[in-house]
Amino acid sequence: MSKTQGIHHVALRPSTEDYQKVVTFYTDVLQMKMKRTWGTADKPSCMIDIGGGSCMEILSAPQAEEPLKGVLEHIAFATEQVDELIEAVRAAGYEIITEPTDIFIDDAKGGLPARIAFCKGPMGEIIEFFHE
């Protein structure tokens, strides 16, 4: 039995200059709910509820600090509204990488049909919308 209970949060660290753009993308375009905010005007931070008990933490980096870079391939959000989310992202002017597509993941358990799509977020992060 696993000692973990799932992902609590994924963290992004935009520059302070891009902080509000990133928050607006997740709260307005993707319609995720703000859970809490903290910090100062020159170094704001927040936690956004992304559903399923998980959160997105957004930690700003003042101009003197370089935003952290990592090896995260992409963030995948479970949703039943793949097409609607891609249209909201497109309307907000962000890049669509892969249009909504039906796929089948062949595995030993008989396979998994899914609908997926990919886009770029405001920091260039790759976002997948995934519906089983």
N, CA, C and O atoms as a MOPAC input file, in Angstrom:
PM7 MOZYME 1SCF
protein

 N      0.84200 1    -1.18700 1     0.00000 1
 C      0.00000 1     0.00000 1     0.00000 1
 C      0.88600 1     1.24800 1     0.00000 1
 O      1.87000 1     1.32200 1     0.73600 1
 N      0.52900 1     2.20900 1    -0.82000 1
 C      1.30800 1     3.44000 1    -0.92900 1
 C      1.19500 1     4.29000 1     0.32800 1
 O      0.12900 1     4.36600 1     0.93900 1
 N      2.27700 1     4.91600 1     0.70500 1
 C      2.26700 1     5.82200 1     1.85200 1
 C      1.86500 1     7.22600 1     1.43800 1
 O      1.67700 1     8.09400 1     2.29000 1
 N      1.73000 1     7.45800 1     0.13100 1
 C      1.27000 1     8.76500 1    -0.33900 1
 C     -0.20500 1     8.69500 1    -0.69600 1
 O     -0.75500 1     7.61600 1    -0.92100 1
 N     -0.82600 1     9.84100 1    -0.74300 1
 C     -2.27200 1     9.89900 1    -1.01200 1
 C     -2.60500 1    10.69600 1    -2.26300 1
 O     -3.75000 1    11.10800 1    -2.44500 1
 N     -1.64300 1    10.91600 1    -3.11000 1
 C     -1.88000 1    11.67500 1    -4.33100 1
 C     -1.03800 1    12.93900 1    -4.35500 1
 O     -0.22900 1    13.16900 1    -3.45600 1
 N     -1.22600 1    13.74700 1    -5.36900 1
 C     -0.48400 1    14.99600 1    -5.49500 1
 C     -1.22100 1    16.09200 1    -4.74500 1
 O     -2.40100 1    16.33300 1    -4.99900 1
 N     -0.54100 1    16.75400 1    -3.82800 1
 C     -1.13600 1    17.90100 1    -3.13000 1
 C     -1.11000 1    19.12200 1    -4.02500 1
 O     -2.13400 1    19.77800 1    -4.22100 1
 N      0.07400 1    19.43300 1    -4.57700 1
 C      0.14900 1    20.58200 1    -5.47900 1
 C      1.33000 1    20.47500 1    -6.43400 1
 O      2.29700 1    19.75000 1    -6.19900 1
 N      1.20700 1    21.22800 1    -7.51900 1
 C      2.26700 1    21.45000 1    -8.48300 1
 C      2.59500 1    22.92600 1    -8.35800 1
 O      1.67800 1    23.73800 1    -8.23600 1
 N      3.87100 1    23.30800 1    -8.38400 1
 C      4.23900 1    24.71100 1    -8.20100 1
 C      4.84300 1    25.29900 1    -9.47300 1
 O      5.63600 1    24.65800 1   -10.16300 1
 N      4.44800 1    26.53100 1    -9.76200 1
 C      5.02900 1    27.32200 1   -10.84000 1
 C      5.68200 1    28.54200 1   -10.21100 1
 O      5.23300 1    29.02000 1    -9.16900 1
 N      6.75100 1    29.05400 1   -10.84300 1
 C      7.42400 1    30.21900 1   -10.28900 1
 C      7.68600 1    31.24600 1   -11.39300 1
 O      8.79900 1    31.33300 1   -11.91200 1
 N      6.66000 1    32.02000 1   -11.75100 1
 C      6.85300 1    33.07100 1   -12.75100 1
 C      7.57500 1    34.26800 1   -12.14200 1
 O      7.68900 1    34.37800 1   -10.92200 1
 N      8.06000 1    35.16100 1   -12.99800 1
 C      8.60800 1    36.42100 1   -12.50100 1
 C      7.44900 1    37.21400 1   -11.88500 1
 O      6.28800 1    36.98000 1   -12.22000 1
 N      7.76300 1    38.13500 1   -11.00000 1
 C      6.72600 1    38.98100 1   -10.41200 1
 C      5.96500 1    39.70600 1   -11.51500 1
 O      4.75400 1    39.90400 1   -11.41500 1
 N      6.68100 1    40.10200 1   -12.57000 1
 C      6.06300 1    40.79500 1   -13.71000 1
 C      4.99200 1    39.92500 1   -14.38000 1
 O      3.96100 1    40.44100 1   -14.81200 1
 N      5.22800 1    38.61500 1   -14.47100 1
 C      4.28300 1    37.69900 1   -15.13200 1
 C      3.30000 1    37.03500 1   -14.17200 1
 O      2.42200 1    36.29100 1   -14.60900 1
 N      3.43200 1    37.29100 1   -12.88600 1
 C      2.61100 1    36.62600 1   -11.86700 1
 C      1.11300 1    36.74200 1   -12.17000 1
 O      0.41300 1    35.73000 1   -12.21400 1
 N      0.62100 1    37.95900 1   -12.37900 1
 C     -0.82200 1    38.14500 1   -12.58400 1
 C     -1.29500 1    37.48600 1   -13.87000 1
 O     -2.41300 1    36.97200 1   -13.92100 1
 N     -0.47000 1    37.49200 1   -14.90700 1
 C     -0.81300 1    36.82800 1   -16.16600 1
 C     -1.01800 1    35.33200 1   -15.93300 1
 O     -1.95900 1    34.73800 1   -16.45900 1
 N     -0.13200 1    34.72800 1   -15.14300 1
 C     -0.22000 1    33.29600 1   -14.83800 1
 C     -1.46900 1    33.01200 1   -13.99800 1
 O     -2.20600 1    32.07000 1   -14.29000 1
 N     -1.71300 1    33.81800 1   -12.95700 1
 C     -2.89200 1    33.64300 1   -12.10400 1
 C     -4.16200 1    33.78300 1   -12.94400 1
 O     -5.08800 1    32.98200 1   -12.81000 1
 N     -4.20800 1    34.79100 1   -13.80300 1
 C     -5.39100 1    35.02000 1   -14.65500 1
 C     -5.64800 1    33.84200 1   -15.57600 1
 O     -6.80100 1    33.46200 1   -15.78000 1
 N     -4.58300 1    33.24800 1   -16.14400 1
 C     -4.75100 1    32.09200 1   -17.02500 1
 C     -5.45200 1    30.94900 1   -16.29200 1
 O     -6.42000 1    30.38200 1   -16.79900 1
 N     -4.96300 1    30.61600 1   -15.10400 1
 C     -5.53000 1    29.47500 1   -14.38100 1
 C     -6.89300 1    29.77600 1   -13.75800 1
 O     -7.74900 1    28.89300 1   -13.71200 1
 N     -7.11200 1    30.99800 1   -13.27900 1
 C     -8.39100 1    31.30100 1   -12.62500 1
 C     -9.47200 1    31.76400 1   -13.60100 1
 O    -10.63600 1    31.39800 1   -13.44100 1
 N     -9.11000 1    32.56000 1   -14.60900 1
 C    -10.12100 1    33.07200 1   -15.54000 1
 C    -10.30200 1    32.17200 1   -16.75900 1
 O    -11.42100 1    31.77100 1   -17.07800 1
 N     -9.19900 1    31.85700 1   -17.43900 1
 C     -9.30100 1    31.06000 1   -18.66000 1
 C     -9.71700 1    29.62700 1   -18.34200 1
 O    -10.64200 1    29.10200 1   -18.96100 1
 N     -9.03700 1    28.98400 1   -17.37200 1
 C     -9.35800 1    27.58700 1   -17.03200 1
 C    -10.39400 1    27.47400 1   -15.91600 1
 O    -10.81700 1    26.36600 1   -15.58300 1
 N    -10.80800 1    28.59700 1   -15.33300 1
 C    -11.87400 1    28.67700 1   -14.32500 1
 C    -11.59700 1    27.84800 1   -13.07600 1
 O    -12.50300 1    27.22900 1   -12.51800 1
 N    -10.34100 1    27.84100 1   -12.64300 1
 C     -9.98700 1    27.20000 1   -11.38000 1
 C    -10.20100 1    28.20900 1   -10.26000 1
 O    -10.12800 1    29.41400 1   -10.49800 1
 N    -10.45800 1    27.74800 1    -9.06600 1
 C    -10.80600 1    28.62200 1    -7.94200 1
 C     -9.59000 1    28.96600 1    -7.08400 1
 O     -8.77300 1    28.10600 1    -6.75500 1
 N     -9.49500 1    30.25300 1    -6.72900 1
 C     -8.43800 1    30.70600 1    -5.82200 1
 C     -8.71400 1    30.11900 1    -4.44800 1
 O     -9.83000 1    30.21900 1    -3.93900 1
 N     -7.70500 1    29.50800 1    -3.84700 1
 C     -7.86300 1    28.89400 1    -2.53300 1
 C     -7.31900 1    29.79700 1    -1.44100 1
 O     -7.97200 1    29.98600 1    -0.41500 1
 N     -6.10800 1    30.37100 1    -1.64700 1
 C     -5.53400 1    31.30200 1    -0.66500 1
 C     -4.42800 1    32.10600 1    -1.32900 1
 O     -3.84000 1    31.68700 1    -2.32600 1
 N     -4.15900 1    33.27300 1    -0.75000 1
 C     -3.07000 1    34.12100 1    -1.22200 1
 C     -2.21500 1    34.53300 1    -0.03500 1
 O     -2.69900 1    34.56800 1     1.09700 1
 N     -0.94300 1    34.84600 1    -0.28500 1
 C     -0.04600 1    35.31900 1     0.76000 1
 C      1.11900 1    36.04500 1     0.10300 1
 O      1.20400 1    36.11000 1    -1.12300 1
 N      2.00100 1    36.58100 1     0.90400 1
 C      3.17800 1    37.26300 1     0.39900 1
 C      3.01700 1    38.76500 1     0.44300 1
 O      2.16700 1    39.28600 1     1.16500 1
 N      3.83400 1    39.46400 1    -0.32900 1
 C      3.83700 1    40.91800 1    -0.37700 1
 C      3.59000 1    41.37900 1    -1.80400 1
 O      3.55200 1    40.56800 1    -2.73000 1
 N      3.42200 1    42.68000 1    -1.97700 1
 C      3.17100 1    43.22000 1    -3.31800 1
 C      4.31700 1    42.90800 1    -4.27300 1
 O      4.08300 1    42.69200 1    -5.46200 1
 N      5.55100 1    42.88200 1    -3.77500 1
 C      6.68400 1    42.59800 1    -4.64900 1
 C      7.02700 1    41.11200 1    -4.73300 1
 O      7.90300 1    40.71700 1    -5.50100 1
 N      6.34800 1    40.30600 1    -3.95700 1
 C      6.57200 1    38.85400 1    -4.00600 1
 C      5.28100 1    38.11500 1    -3.61300 1
 O      5.23500 1    37.44300 1    -2.58200 1
 N      4.22100 1    38.24700 1    -4.45500 1
 C      2.95400 1    37.58000 1    -4.13500 1
 C      3.00900 1    36.08100 1    -4.41200 1
 O      3.80600 1    35.61400 1    -5.22500 1
 N      2.15300 1    35.34100 1    -3.72400 1
 C      2.02000 1    33.90200 1    -3.93300 1
 C      0.57300 1    33.50300 1    -3.72200 1
 O     -0.18700 1    34.21600 1    -3.06700 1
 N      0.19700 1    32.36900 1    -4.27600 1
 C     -1.17600 1    31.89400 1    -4.08600 1
 C     -1.24500 1    30.38800 1    -4.28400 1
 O     -0.30200 1    29.75700 1    -4.76300 1
 N     -2.38700 1    29.83200 1    -3.90300 1
 C     -2.69800 1    28.42400 1    -4.08500 1
 C     -4.05700 1    28.39100 1    -4.78600 1
 O     -5.02400 1    28.99000 1    -4.31500 1
 N     -4.11500 1    27.68800 1    -5.90800 1
 C     -5.34100 1    27.57500 1    -6.70000 1
 C     -5.81700 1    26.13200 1    -6.65300 1
 O     -5.02100 1    25.20900 1    -6.82700 1
 N     -7.10100 1    25.93100 1    -6.42200 1
 C     -7.70500 1    24.60300 1    -6.39300 1
 C     -7.87200 1    24.11900 1    -7.82900 1
 O     -8.61500 1    24.72400 1    -8.60000 1
 N     -7.18600 1    23.02900 1    -8.20000 1
 C     -7.28200 1    22.51200 1    -9.56200 1
 C     -8.23900 1    21.32500 1    -9.66000 1
 O     -8.37900 1    20.72400 1   -10.72500 1
 N     -8.89900 1    20.98900 1    -8.54600 1
 C     -9.85900 1    19.89300 1    -8.54100 1
 C     -9.25300 1    18.59300 1    -8.04400 1
 O     -8.03300 1    18.43000 1    -8.03700 1
 N    -10.09800 1    17.68200 1    -7.63400 1
 C     -9.65900 1    16.36300 1    -7.19900 1
 C     -8.79000 1    16.38300 1    -5.95200 1
 O     -8.06600 1    15.42300 1    -5.68900 1
 N     -8.85000 1    17.45700 1    -5.18600 1
 C     -8.05700 1    17.55700 1    -3.97800 1
 C     -6.63600 1    18.05800 1    -4.19900 1
 O     -5.84400 1    18.09300 1    -3.25700 1
 N     -6.29600 1    18.44700 1    -5.43000 1
 C     -4.95400 1    18.93700 1    -5.74000 1
 C     -4.96600 1    20.43900 1    -6.01000 1
 O     -6.00400 1    21.02200 1    -6.32400 1
 N     -3.79500 1    21.05100 1    -5.88300 1
 C     -3.67900 1    22.50000 1    -6.06000 1
 C     -2.52400 1    22.86000 1    -6.98100 1
 O     -1.64400 1    22.04500 1    -7.25800 1
 N     -2.55200 1    24.11600 1    -7.45300 1
 C     -1.46000 1    24.73100 1    -8.20800 1
 C     -0.96000 1    25.86700 1    -7.33400 1
 O     -1.71600 1    26.78500 1    -7.01500 1
 N      0.31100 1    25.81300 1    -6.94400 1
 C      0.90700 1    26.88900 1    -6.16000 1
 C      1.67300 1    27.79100 1    -7.12500 1
 O      2.44600 1    27.31200 1    -7.95400 1
 N      1.45000 1    29.10000 1    -7.00800 1
 C      2.14700 1    30.04400 1    -7.87200 1
 C      2.96600 1    30.96100 1    -6.97500 1
 O      2.42500 1    31.74700 1    -6.19700 1
 N      4.29000 1    30.84100 1    -7.10500 1
 C      5.24700 1    31.57400 1    -6.27300 1
 C      6.00200 1    32.54800 1    -7.16000 1
 O      6.77000 1    32.12000 1    -8.02100 1
 N      5.80600 1    33.84300 1    -6.97200 1
 C      6.48800 1    34.79600 1    -7.84900 1
 C      7.95800 1    34.91800 1    -7.48800 1
 O      8.35900 1    34.70900 1    -6.34200 1
 N      8.74600 1    35.25900 1    -8.49000 1
 C     10.18400 1    35.47600 1    -8.31800 1
 C     10.47500 1    36.92500 1    -8.69200 1
 O     10.29700 1    37.29700 1    -9.85200 1
 N     10.92000 1    37.75600 1    -7.74200 1
 C     11.26400 1    39.14300 1    -8.08500 1
 C     12.27500 1    39.18500 1    -9.22000 1
 O     12.99500 1    38.21500 1    -9.45700 1
 N     12.32600 1    40.31700 1    -9.92400 1
 C     13.19200 1    40.46500 1   -11.09200 1
 C     14.63100 1    40.02500 1   -10.82900 1
 O     15.28000 1    39.48300 1   -11.72300 1
 N     15.13300 1    40.24800 1    -9.62500 1
 C     16.51900 1    39.88600 1    -9.30900 1
 C     16.72500 1    38.37600 1    -9.24000 1
 O     17.85600 1    37.89700 1    -9.31300 1
 N     15.63000 1    37.62600 1    -9.10100 1
 C     15.72300 1    36.16600 1    -9.02500 1
 C     15.32600 1    35.55400 1   -10.35700 1
 O     14.41500 1    36.04900 1   -11.02100 1
 N     15.97900 1    34.51800 1   -10.74100 1
 C     15.62300 1    33.78700 1   -11.95900 1
 C     14.51800 1    32.79300 1   -11.61900 1
 O     14.65400 1    32.03800 1   -10.65600 1
 N     13.40800 1    32.77200 1   -12.39900 1
 C     12.40500 1    31.73900 1   -12.15200 1
 C     13.04000 1    30.35500 1   -12.24400 1
 O     13.89400 1    30.11600 1   -13.09800 1
 N     12.63100 1    29.45800 1   -11.37900 1
 C     13.19800 1    28.11000 1   -11.35400 1
 C     12.81500 1    27.35100 1   -12.61400 1
 O     11.71300 1    27.52100 1   -13.13600 1
 N     13.70600 1    26.53000 1   -13.09400 1
 C     13.44300 1    25.66700 1   -14.24100 1
 C     13.61600 1    24.23100 1   -13.77000 1
 O     14.48200 1    23.94000 1   -12.94500 1
 N     12.80200 1    23.35100 1   -14.29000 1
 C     12.89200 1    21.97100 1   -13.86000 1
 C     12.74700 1    21.02000 1   -15.02600 1
 O     12.91800 1    21.40800 1   -16.18200 1
 N     12.43200 1    19.78000 1   -14.72200 1
 C     12.34300 1    18.75400 1   -15.74800 1
 C     10.91100 1    18.25800 1   -15.92800 1
 O     10.69100 1    17.17300 1   -16.46600 1
 N      9.96300 1    19.02900 1   -15.49200 1
 C      8.55800 1    18.66300 1   -15.63600 1
 C      8.19900 1    18.59200 1   -17.11700 1
 O      8.35800 1    19.58200 1   -17.83000 1
 N      7.72600 1    17.46300 1   -17.58900 1
 C      7.35200 1    17.28800 1   -18.99200 1
 C      6.06600 1    18.05300 1   -19.30900 1
 O      6.02300 1    18.84000 1   -20.25500 1
 N      5.03900 1    17.82100 1   -18.52700 1
 C      3.78500 1    18.55300 1   -18.70400 1
 C      2.91100 1    18.36600 1   -17.47100 1
 O      3.17100 1    17.50800 1   -16.62800 1
 N      1.87500 1    19.18300 1   -17.38700 1
 C      0.87800 1    19.07100 1   -16.32200 1
 C     -0.38500 1    18.54000 1   -16.99000 1
 O     -0.83200 1    19.11200 1   -17.98400 1
 N     -0.96300 1    17.47900 1   -16.48000 1
 C     -2.18100 1    16.91900 1   -17.05700 1
 C     -3.34000 1    17.13500 1   -16.08800 1
 O     -3.28600 1    16.72000 1   -14.93000 1
 N     -4.39000 1    17.79400 1   -16.58300 1
 C     -5.58300 1    18.03000 1   -15.78400 1
 C     -6.68500 1    17.07700 1   -16.23600 1
 O     -6.99500 1    17.00000 1   -17.42400 1
 N     -7.27900 1    16.34700 1   -15.28300 1
 C     -8.42500 1    15.49100 1   -15.58100 1
 C     -9.62600 1    16.39600 1   -15.80800 1
 O     -9.86300 1    17.32500 1   -15.03700 1
 N    -10.38400 1    16.12500 1   -16.86600 1
 C    -11.55200 1    16.94000 1   -17.18300 1
 C    -12.50200 1    16.17400 1   -18.08600 1
 O    -12.09100 1    15.27000 1   -18.81300 1
 N    -13.75600 1    16.53800 1   -18.03400 1
 C    -14.73300 1    16.01400 1   -18.98300 1
 C    -14.98000 1    17.02800 1   -20.09500 1
 O    -15.81500 1    16.79800 1   -20.97000 1
 N    -14.25700 1    18.15200 1   -20.06800 1
 C    -14.49400 1    19.25600 1   -21.01100 1
 C    -13.23000 1    19.61100 1   -21.79200 1
 O    -12.82900 1    20.77500 1   -21.83300 1
 N    -12.61300 1    18.62800 1   -22.39900 1
 C    -11.38200 1    18.83400 1   -23.16000 1
 C    -11.58500 1    19.89300 1   -24.23900 1
 O    -10.80200 1    20.83900 1   -24.33100 1
 N    -12.61600 1    19.74600 1   -25.04900 1
 C    -12.84800 1    20.65900 1   -26.17400 1
 C    -13.14700 1    22.08100 1   -25.68700 1
 O    -12.64000 1    23.05100 1   -26.25100 1
 N    -13.95900 1    22.20000 1   -24.65300 1
 C    -14.32500 1    23.51100 1   -24.13600 1
 C    -13.11000 1    24.24100 1   -23.56400 1
 O    -12.96400 1    25.44900 1   -23.75400 1
 N    -12.23900 1    23.51200 1   -22.86400 1
 C    -11.03800 1    24.13900 1   -22.30500 1
 C    -10.08500 1    24.58900 1   -23.40700 1
 O     -9.49500 1    25.66500 1   -23.31000 1
 N     -9.92700 1    23.78400 1   -24.44700 1
 C     -9.05700 1    24.19000 1   -25.56300 1
 C     -9.61100 1    25.44400 1   -26.23300 1
 O     -8.84200 1    26.32600 1   -26.61400 1
 N    -10.91400 1    25.53600 1   -26.38100 1
 C    -11.50500 1    26.73500 1   -26.98400 1
 C    -11.28900 1    27.96300 1   -26.10500 1
 O    -11.05700 1    29.05600 1   -26.62100 1
 N    -11.36200 1    27.79800 1   -24.78700 1
 C    -11.10900 1    28.91900 1   -23.87000 1
 C     -9.65000 1    29.36100 1   -23.96200 1
 O     -9.36300 1    30.55800 1   -23.94700 1
 N     -8.73600 1    28.41000 1   -24.05700 1
 C     -7.31100 1    28.71900 1   -24.18800 1
 C     -7.05600 1    29.43800 1   -25.51700 1
 O     -6.32400 1    30.42700 1   -25.56400 1
 N     -7.66000 1    28.93600 1   -26.58500 1
 C     -7.50600 1    29.55200 1   -27.91200 1
 C     -8.04400 1    30.98700 1   -27.89200 1
 O     -7.39900 1    31.90000 1   -28.40700 1
 N     -9.22400 1    31.18200 1   -27.29900 1
 C     -9.83900 1    32.51100 1   -27.23800 1
 C     -8.98600 1    33.49300 1   -26.43500 1
 O     -9.01100 1    34.69800 1   -26.68700 1
 N     -8.23900 1    32.97400 1   -25.47500 1
 C     -7.36300 1    33.82800 1   -24.66200 1
 C     -6.02700 1    34.10600 1   -25.37000 1
 O     -5.19900 1    34.85500 1   -24.85100 1
 N     -5.81500 1    33.51200 1   -26.54000 1
 C     -4.62700 1    33.80100 1   -27.33500 1
 C     -3.41900 1    32.92700 1   -27.07400 1
 O     -2.30900 1    33.27400 1   -27.47900 1
 N     -3.60700 1    31.80200 1   -26.40700 1
 C     -2.48600 1    30.91400 1   -26.11600 1
 C     -2.35400 1    29.84400 1   -27.20200 1
 O     -3.31800 1    29.53000 1   -27.90000 1
 N     -1.15300 1    29.29400 1   -27.33000 1
 C     -0.84700 1    28.31400 1   -28.36600 1
 C     -1.46200 1    26.95300 1   -28.07000 1
 O     -1.34600 1    26.42800 1   -26.96200 1
 N     -2.11500 1    26.39500 1   -29.07800 1
 C     -2.63100 1    25.02300 1   -29.00400 1
 C     -1.57800 1    24.13100 1   -29.65600 1
 O     -1.19200 1    24.35800 1   -30.80300 1
 N     -1.12000 1    23.12800 1   -28.93300 1
 C     -0.09700 1    22.21600 1   -29.45000 1
 C     -0.75700 1    21.03400 1   -30.16300 1
 O     -0.36200 1    20.66700 1   -31.27000 1
 N     -1.76700 1    20.44200 1   -29.51800 1
 C     -2.49600 1    19.30800 1   -30.08300 1
 C     -3.98400 1    19.54600 1   -29.89700 1
 O     -4.46300 1    19.70900 1   -28.77500 1
 N     -4.70500 1    19.56400 1   -30.99600 1
 C     -6.16400 1    19.73500 1   -30.94000 1
 C     -6.77900 1    18.52700 1   -30.22200 1
 O     -6.15000 1    17.47200 1   -30.14500 1
 N     -8.00600 1    18.67100 1   -29.69500 1
 C     -8.66300 1    17.53300 1   -29.04300 1
 C     -8.67300 1    16.29800 1   -29.95100 1
 O     -9.08500 1    16.34900 1   -31.10900 1
 N     -8.20400 1    15.19700 1   -29.37700 1
 C     -8.01400 1    13.96000 1   -30.12900 1
 C     -8.42700 1    12.77000 1   -29.27900 1
 O     -8.12700 1    12.71600 1   -28.08600 1
 N     -9.11600 1    11.81800 1   -29.89500 1
 C     -9.44000 1    10.56700 1   -29.21500 1
 C     -8.26600 1     9.60900 1   -29.40400 1
 O     -7.76200 1     9.43700 1   -30.51400 1
 N     -7.84100 1     8.99100 1   -28.30800 1
 C     -6.73000 1     8.04400 1   -28.35900 1
 C     -7.13400 1     6.75200 1   -27.65400 1
 O     -8.15800 1     6.68700 1   -26.97500 1
 N     -6.31600 1     5.74500 1   -27.83100 1
 C     -6.49600 1     4.48800 1   -27.10800 1
 C     -5.12400 1     4.06700 1   -26.59700 1
 O     -4.20300 1     3.84400 1   -27.38300 1
 N     -4.99300 1     3.95800 1   -25.27600 1
 C     -3.74400 1     3.53500 1   -24.66200 1
 C     -3.84900 1     2.03300 1   -24.44000 1
 O     -4.56100 1     1.57500 1   -23.54700 1
 N     -3.13300 1     1.27400 1   -25.25800 1
 C     -3.19900 1    -0.19000 1   -25.20000 1
 C     -2.33700 1    -0.68000 1   -24.04700 1
 O     -1.14000 1    -0.39800 1   -23.98900 1
 N     -2.95000 1    -1.41000 1   -23.13800 1
 C     -2.18700 1    -1.95400 1   -22.00900 1
 C     -2.66200 1    -3.35700 1   -21.67600 1
 O     -3.58700 1    -3.86900 1   -22.30700 1
 N     -2.04000 1    -3.97800 1   -20.69400 1
 C     -2.34600 1    -5.35800 1   -20.31300 1
 C     -3.72900 1    -5.50900 1   -19.69400 1
 O     -4.23300 1    -6.62600 1   -19.58300 1
 N     -4.34600 1    -4.41500 1   -19.29300 1
 C     -5.66900 1    -4.47800 1   -18.66100 1
 C     -6.79700 1    -4.26700 1   -19.66300 1
 O     -7.94300 1    -4.08500 1   -19.25400 1
 N     -6.51400 1    -4.28700 1   -20.94200 1
 C     -7.55100 1    -4.14800 1   -21.94600 1
 C     -7.59300 1    -2.78600 1   -22.61000 1
 O     -8.36800 1    -2.57800 1   -23.54400 1
 N     -6.78100 1    -1.86300 1   -22.15000 1
 C     -6.67700 1    -0.56400 1   -22.80400 1
 C     -7.52000 1     0.51600 1   -22.16300 1
 O     -8.43200 1     0.24800 1   -21.38100 1
 N     -7.19000 1     1.73900 1   -22.51700 1
 C     -7.86700 1     2.90500 1   -21.96800 1
 C     -8.17900 1     3.89600 1   -23.08300 1
 O     -7.26800 1     4.50800 1   -23.64000 1
 N     -9.46200 1     4.06000 1   -23.41300 1
 C     -9.81000 1     5.11000 1   -24.37000 1
 C     -9.77500 1     6.46100 1   -23.65100 1
 O    -10.17200 1     6.55900 1   -22.49000 1
 N     -9.30600 1     7.48700 1   -24.33500 1
 C     -9.22000 1     8.80900 1   -23.72000 1
 C     -9.35700 1     9.88500 1   -24.79000 1
 O     -9.15600 1     9.63400 1   -25.97900 1
 N     -9.70300 1    11.07900 1   -24.34400 1
 C     -9.70500 1    12.25900 1   -25.21100 1
 C     -8.69400 1    13.22000 1   -24.59300 1
 O     -8.75800 1    13.52400 1   -23.40100 1
 N     -7.76700 1    13.69100 1   -25.41300 1
 C     -6.69900 1    14.54600 1   -24.91200 1
 C     -6.52200 1    15.77400 1   -25.80300 1
 O     -6.97500 1    15.80200 1   -26.94700 1
 N     -5.85500 1    16.78300 1   -25.25300 1
 C     -5.43100 1    17.95200 1   -26.02000 1
 C     -4.29700 1    18.59800 1   -25.23600 1
 O     -4.21300 1    18.45300 1   -24.01700 1
 N     -3.41700 1    19.32000 1   -25.95200 1
 C     -2.28200 1    19.99500 1   -25.31900 1
 C     -2.24400 1    21.45700 1   -25.73900 1
 O     -2.60700 1    21.81000 1   -26.86100 1
 N     -1.79200 1    22.30700 1   -24.80300 1
 C     -1.59100 1    23.72100 1   -25.10100 1
 C     -0.40100 1    24.21900 1   -24.29700 1
 O      0.14300 1    23.49900 1   -23.45900 1
 N     -0.00500 1    25.45500 1   -24.55900 1
 C      1.03900 1    26.09700 1   -23.76300 1
 C      0.37400 1    27.11200 1   -22.84300 1
 O     -0.54100 1    27.83200 1   -23.24300 1
 N      0.85600 1    27.15500 1   -21.59900 1
 C      0.37700 1    28.13000 1   -20.64200 1
 C      1.18600 1    29.40800 1   -20.71400 1
 O      2.05100 1    29.53900 1   -21.58000 1
 N      0.92600 1    30.35300 1   -19.82600 1
 C      1.57000 1    31.65900 1   -19.89300 1
 C      3.06500 1    31.66200 1   -19.63100 1
 O      3.73600 1    32.63400 1   -19.98000 1
 N      3.61100 1    30.62300 1   -19.03600 1
 C      5.06000 1    30.54200 1   -18.81200 1
 C      5.72600 1    29.60800 1   -19.82100 1
 O      6.91800 1    29.31700 1   -19.71300 1
 N      4.95500 1    29.14100 1   -20.79600 1
 C      5.46600 1    28.16500 1   -21.75000 1
 C      5.30200 1    26.74100 1   -21.26500 1
 O      5.71900 1    25.79800 1   -21.93700 1
 N      4.67900 1    26.57700 1   -20.06600 1
 C      4.45600 1    25.23100 1   -19.54000 1
 C      3.48000 1    24.48600 1   -20.45200 1
 O      2.52900 1    25.07000 1   -20.97200 1
 N      3.72700 1    23.20500 1   -20.63500 1
 C      2.85200 1    22.39400 1   -21.47100 1
 C      1.75500 1    21.81600 1   -20.58900 1
 O      2.01800 1    21.22300 1   -19.54300 1
 N      0.52000 1    22.00400 1   -21.03700 1
 C     -0.65700 1    21.57700 1   -20.28000 1
 C     -1.43200 1    20.55800 1   -21.13600 1
 O     -1.67400 1    20.77100 1   -22.32400 1
 N     -1.80200 1    19.46700 1   -20.50200 1
 C     -2.63500 1    18.46100 1   -21.16100 1
 C     -3.98800 1    18.43200 1   -20.47500 1
 O     -4.07000 1    18.47900 1   -19.24800 1
 N     -5.04700 1    18.35500 1   -21.26500 1
 C     -6.38500 1    18.11200 1   -20.74200 1
 C     -6.69500 1    16.66400 1   -21.08600 1
 O     -6.57200 1    16.26200 1   -22.24300 1
 N     -7.09600 1    15.87700 1   -20.09400 1
 C     -7.19200 1    14.42200 1   -20.23400 1
 C     -8.54700 1    13.94700 1   -19.71200 1
 O     -8.91200 1    14.21900 1   -18.56800 1
 N     -9.28500 1    13.23700 1   -20.56000 1
 C    -10.57400 1    12.65600 1   -20.15000 1
 C    -10.56700 1    11.16600 1   -20.46100 1
 O    -10.41600 1    10.75900 1   -21.61300 1
 N    -10.73400 1    10.34900 1   -19.40100 1
 C    -10.82400 1     8.89200 1   -19.59300 1
 C    -12.22200 1     8.53600 1   -20.04100 1
 O    -12.52000 1     7.36200 1   -20.26100 1

